Structures are given as C-alpha cells and as structure tokens.
Amino acid sequence: MPDPIRVAGVMLLLPGFGLFLIGITVPAAVTRVSAARIWWRHLRAYHTLTPLWAVLHAEFPEDALIRESARSRFDRFRVTGVHRRFYRRVIECRDGLVRISPYLVYIQTAEAHRAGTSTELAQQLRRALRARAAGLEISGRPVSIATPAADGLDADVDELLALADALRAVGAAAR
C-alpha cells in the first residue's frame, strides 16, 4: 500500500474512532446524569416527607406497605432502593390523608374555614389527628386533601412536600 494512501487512511480512521467513542459514551453519560438527578430528587423528597408520613403512620400503622423479603432488608444500602421507598412513602401518605379526610372536613366545618394554604391545612391536620386520637367517631365519605392543580405524580408529590414542610414548621412552632 503506498504511503500517501496509508497516511490518509490512518488520518481518517483515528478521528472516526474518536467520534465513535464519543457517540457511545456521551448518551450513556447523559443517561447516568439524568438518573442520578432523579435519584437525588427522590431521596430528598423521601426525607422531606418524613414529618407527614410519621404522624399519619403513627395514627394509621395498618396502612403501611410492608413487604419483607431478603432483598428488601438490604434496600436501605442499595442505590435503587430509594425509588421503591419513595413511592411507598408517597402512597402511604396519600392513604393516610384519605383516612383522616372526614376528620379534616369536620374540623373545617366546625371552624367554618377551608384551608387555603399548606400551613393552615397542617394546623387543621394536627387538630384532626388529635380529635381522632381522642376517640371522636366521625362518619363520612373521604374527600381529597392537598389536591394538586395539575395532573401527574410530580404535582401530587409537590403538594405532599408542601404539606410536609408546613407540618414541620407547625410542629416546630408548637414546641
């Protein structure tokens, strides 16, 4: 093979090889960065939902989604376990709000004031939980509490996060 053709082949092959590697690694890196961003958001939301989940779980422990297996014991140490715990916590918070909703309606009717902000809803939620713990029996249909303006899980989680933050602030102010 003549030298000019061999040099031209090498000069074309090396950039082509580099472009091939870039074409393979960049999409993979972008996917990993996006997955890490979602993982971090779920981890933060999981921990932010703790005050809301704790008060609802203390009142309704039977609503816990318990699925104990050998694999789930190590979820705390696995990176992918964050997503499962996040979705379980969101579902458990929603279930607890559905169960306490007749008490919230009773509190809102007694006060003749429907909660307009997350802070007001958090205060009413505390009073509703105290009323249920005191043994007040209320019958009524469940209603939706902390309903998001938009559709989708992200909007629902945003509402739950706002309520959890307000509940944390109300709890800190009560101490």
Protein Blocks (a to p, Z undefined) as FASTA:
>chain_A
ZZklmmmmmmmmmmmmmmmmmmmmmmmmmmmmmmmmmmmmmmmmmmmmmmmmmmmmmmmm
mlpccdddfklmmmmmpmklmmmmmmmmmmmmmmmmmmmmmmmmmmmmmnopacfbfklm
mmmmmmmmmmmmnopacddddddehiafbgcjklmmmmmmmmmmmmmmmmmmmZZ
